[in-house]
């Protein structure tokens, strides 16, 4: 699901018109449905995945028994 979320973040980071019960980790960063003005302004930021790289670096330094994403996010 994470790969799909990152792909969607790059190509079409727009929230769905209907509310979702569950969503991937990137969904909260998406632009609201029908918000074209903010979409154009935020697209470059959404295509910058440095926030994910920083999280992955933190995870890589955790001891094996503490590798829980909630510890670093």
N, C-alpha and C positions, 0 to 999 in steps of 0.2 A: 504494500500500500504506500510505503514511503517513496518508492520510485515514481509511482503514478502522481503523488502529490507534488513532487519536485518538477515533474514534467508539466503538470497543469499550471504550476506557479510560473514557469517560464513562458508557456505558449498562450495561456488563457486564464489569467488570475482574476476571475470574476466570480463572486459568490452566486450561488443559485438563487432563483426567484423564490423557491420553496425552502423552508428551513430543513436542515438535515439532522437526523438523530445522532449520527456519527460522522466524523470527518477526519481527514489526515492532519498531520501536524502543521502543514503549511496553510491550511484553509483560513485561519484567523488573520493572516496577512493580506488576503485578497481584498480587492475593491468591491464595494457593494454593487449589487445588480442595478443596472441603468445609471450608473455614476460615471459617465463618459469623461467628464472634466477631470476627476481625480485619477481615472485610469491612465490617461495620457501622461499625467504628471508623475505618477507612481511607478510606471512600467519599468523604467531604468533601475529603480531601487529594488523592485521585485526580481529582476533578472540578475541582481548581484547576490550571489550565494555565500558571501563571506560570513554571514551569521551562522550558517550551517557548518562551515569549515571550523569556526571557533568552537562550536559545540562538540564537533567530532574530535578536535584536539584535546579538549577537556576529558572526554570519555576515554580516549586512548591513555591518558595518564592515571586513570583510576585503577586501584587494585581490582583484580578479577571479581572478588566477592562484593564489590560495591558498584558494579557496572549497571546502574539503574539511571535511565535518562532523567528522572526526576531530580537526581542529585546535582545535575549540571544545568538544567534548563530553568 
